[in-house]
Amino acid sequence: MRNTLAKYKSNYSKDLTSSKKNLLYKPYFFSIPNYRKTSETLESIISLPHSAFIEINHYNKHKKSFEYLWDELPDLILCLSTIGCYTSNLAHIFSNSIDNRFALNGKKIMEISTCLQESVMNSMFHGNLEMQSDFRTMKGLYAYQEEIKKRLILDHYRFSSISLRAWYKNNSIKIAISDEGSGFSLSLYKEDDKLPNGRGLMMIQALSDKVWIGKDKKTLFMEFEI
């Protein structure tokens, strides 16, 4: 994996020379050798003096570019595999980094963390793992969990990416969560509100000041006034 990272960093550096805005971020590429310790790895990595953190593995190393991550010049970027998200407390780690980097002193962090938790779960289960809502009933809960375990073994699901981006401007935090699923709309999620575990979007809309879907239909944006 070290050779893979070194080769990818070298190739990616060539791409950066054509884009001055990307040079500002100096992406930190990393791998996770033990997914049982993902949270510990992320906590140590995201505290480094970088603005962009990208997990590289044998599945996504062939991707030509992560250029989309730099749209609108985010202040913080974290790109992680599905299994990395599944085995970590990603929402807590990312929200803490937002709090520390932007010196929010705890303002709105509880709301941000809760919304991140719900949106990351949606990206994992509905997006990358392509799990259907009708599976997630009390009667089908066991089957739902078993299907998740089966899909997490397959590289196509296991190593698909979920990216988190954050902007801090004019006393406002904007966060974007993107996945590699087939896309979604807010109206589809509203139909899921009656399910036991399907009220995530309602909570996000209640706790954030603004929610919308990106043009790619795979990105959920949330905004919080500080």
matplotlib code that plots the C-alpha trace (Angstrom):
import matplotlib.pyplot as plt

x = [0.0, 2.9, 4.0, 0.5, 0.3, 3.7, 2.8, -0.6, 0.8, 3.3, 0.7, -1.7, 0.9, 1.3, -2.5, -2.2, 0.2, -2.5, -4.8, -3.5, -6.5, -5.6, -2.1, -3.4, -4.8, -1.8, -4.0, -3.0, -3.4, -3.7, -4.6, -6.3, -4.4, -6.8, -10.5, -11.0, -9.1, -10.5, -11.6, -8.2, -6.5, -8.9, -8.5, -4.7, -4.8, -7.4, -5.5, -2.6, -2.0, -3.8, -7.2, -7.9, -7.6, -8.2, -8.2, -6.5, -7.1, -6.7, -10.2, -10.1, -6.4, -7.4, -9.7, -8.4, -9.1, -10.8, -11.2, -14.9, -13.8, -12.4, -15.6, -16.2, -12.9, -13.9, -12.1, -12.0, -12.3, -12.4, -12.9, -13.4, -14.4, -17.8, -16.1, -14.1, -17.4, -19.0, -16.2, -15.7, -17.5, -17.1, -19.7, -18.2, -14.7, -15.6, -17.7, -15.0, -12.5, -14.9, -15.2, -11.5, -10.5, -13.1, -12.9, -16.7, -16.3, -19.0, -21.7, -24.1, -21.7, -24.4, -26.7, -24.0, -22.8, -26.4, -27.1, -23.8, -24.6, -27.9, -26.6, -23.5, -25.9, -28.0, -25.0, -23.7, -26.9, -29.1, -26.2, -23.1, -24.7, -27.9, -30.1, -33.8, -36.0, -38.6, -36.0, -35.6, -38.7, -38.8, -39.7, -36.9, -34.2, -32.2, -32.2, -31.3, -28.2, -27.2, -27.4, -25.2, -22.5, -22.6, -22.3, -19.4, -17.3, -17.6, -15.1, -17.7, -19.6, -16.8, -14.4, -16.9, -16.2, -18.1, -16.8, -17.5, -16.7, -17.1, -17.0, -17.0, -17.9, -19.9, -20.8, -22.2, -21.1, -22.0, -21.4, -21.7, -21.9, -21.5, -21.6, -21.4, -24.9, -27.5, -28.7, -31.7, -34.2, -35.7, -39.2, -38.1, -36.8, -40.0, -41.8, -39.6, -40.6, -43.1, -40.5, -39.0, -35.5, -36.5, -36.8, -33.3, -34.1, -36.9, -34.3, -31.7, -34.3, -35.3, -31.8, -30.2, -31.1, -31.1, -31.0, -30.7, -29.6, -26.7, -27.0, -25.4, -28.3, -25.6, -24.7, -26.7, -25.9, -26.6, -26.1, -25.9, -26.0, -23.5]
y = [0.0, 2.4, 2.0, 2.6, 5.8, 7.0, 6.4, 8.1, 11.1, 11.5, 11.2, 13.5, 16.2, 16.4, 17.1, 19.8, 21.9, 22.8, 24.1, 26.8, 26.5, 22.9, 23.7, 25.6, 22.4, 19.9, 16.8, 14.3, 10.8, 8.0, 4.3, 2.5, -0.7, -1.9, -1.0, -2.0, 1.1, 3.5, 6.2, 6.3, 6.6, 9.4, 11.4, 11.4, 12.2, 15.0, 16.9, 17.4, 20.8, 20.0, 20.9, 17.8, 14.2, 11.4, 7.7, 5.6, 1.9, -0.7, 0.0, 3.8, 4.2, 3.8, 6.9, 9.6, 12.5, 13.8, 17.2, 17.5, 17.7, 21.2, 22.8, 26.1, 25.8, 24.0, 24.8, 21.1, 17.9, 14.3, 11.5, 8.0, 4.5, 3.0, 0.5, 3.4, 5.3, 2.1, 1.4, 4.9, 7.6, 9.9, 12.4, 13.1, 13.3, 15.7, 17.9, 18.2, 19.1, 21.8, 23.1, 23.2, 24.6, 27.4, 28.2, 27.8, 27.1, 24.5, 26.7, 24.6, 21.6, 19.3, 20.1, 19.7, 16.4, 15.0, 16.1, 14.7, 11.4, 11.1, 12.2, 9.9, 7.0, 7.8, 8.0, 4.6, 2.7, 4.3, 5.5, 3.3, 0.1, 0.6, -0.7, -0.2, 1.5, -1.3, -3.6, -1.5, -2.4, -4.0, -7.4, -7.2, -5.6, -8.8, -9.4, -5.7, -6.0, -9.3, -7.9, -5.0, -7.4, -9.3, -6.2, -4.8, -7.8, -6.8, -4.3, -2.4, -1.6, -1.7, 0.8, 3.2, 6.7, 9.1, 12.6, 15.4, 19.0, 22.1, 25.9, 28.6, 32.1, 35.0, 33.3, 30.3, 26.7, 24.9, 21.1, 18.8, 15.0, 13.1, 9.4, 7.1, 5.9, 6.3, 9.7, 10.8, 13.6, 15.1, 14.0, 10.3, 10.7, 12.3, 9.1, 7.3, 9.4, 6.8, 4.0, 3.4, 4.5, 6.7, 10.1, 11.3, 13.9, 15.4, 15.8, 17.4, 19.9, 20.7, 21.2, 23.0, 26.4, 25.2, 21.9, 21.2, 18.6, 19.3, 19.2, 15.7, 14.4, 12.6, 15.5, 16.7, 20.3, 21.6, 25.1, 26.3, 29.9, 30.4]
z = [0.0, 0.6, -3.0, -4.1, -2.0, -3.3, -6.9, -6.5, -4.8, -7.7, -10.4, -8.5, -8.0, -11.8, -12.1, -9.4, -11.5, -13.9, -11.1, -8.7, -6.4, -5.6, -4.7, -1.7, -0.1, -0.4, -0.1, 2.5, 1.1, 3.6, 4.0, 6.8, 7.6, 10.3, 10.0, 13.6, 14.6, 12.0, 14.5, 16.1, 12.6, 11.5, 14.7, 14.4, 10.7, 10.6, 13.3, 10.8, 9.2, 6.0, 4.6, 2.4, 3.5, 1.0, 1.7, -1.0, -1.4, -4.2, -5.5, -5.9, -6.8, -10.4, -10.4, -12.6, -10.3, -7.2, -8.8, -7.8, -4.1, -4.8, -6.2, -4.5, -2.6, 0.7, 3.9, 4.9, 2.9, 4.1, 1.6, 3.1, 1.9, 2.9, 5.2, 6.8, 7.5, 8.8, 11.2, 12.6, 14.4, 11.4, 12.2, 15.6, 14.3, 11.4, 13.6, 16.2, 13.5, 12.3, 15.8, 16.3, 12.9, 12.8, 16.6, 17.0, 20.8, 20.6, 18.9, 16.9, 17.1, 18.6, 15.7, 13.1, 14.5, 14.6, 11.1, 9.9, 11.6, 9.8, 6.4, 6.6, 7.4, 4.4, 2.1, 3.4, 3.4, 0.7, -1.4, -1.6, -0.2, -2.2, 0.6, 0.1, 2.8, 2.7, 4.0, 7.1, 9.1, 12.6, 11.0, 8.4, 10.7, 11.0, 7.3, 6.7, 9.0, 7.4, 3.9, 4.9, 6.2, 2.9, 0.8, 2.9, 1.8, -1.9, -3.1, -5.2, -2.0, 0.5, -1.1, -2.8, -1.5, 0.7, 0.9, 3.5, 2.7, 4.9, 4.3, 6.9, 5.7, 7.0, 10.3, 8.4, 8.1, 4.9, 4.7, 1.7, 1.9, -1.4, -2.2, -5.2, -5.2, -8.0, -6.7, -4.7, -4.1, -1.1, -2.1, -2.0, 1.5, 2.7, 1.7, 4.2, 7.2, 8.5, 8.9, 12.3, 11.2, 8.3, 9.9, 9.4, 6.8, 9.0, 11.8, 9.4, 8.2, 11.8, 13.1, 10.1, 8.6, 5.0, 3.2, -0.6, -3.1, -5.5, -9.3, -9.4, -7.2, -5.1, -2.8, 0.2, 1.4, 4.8, 6.2, 9.8, 10.9, 13.7]

ax = plt.figure().add_subplot(projection="3d")
ax.plot(x, y, z, "-o")
ax.set_aspect("equal")
plt.show()
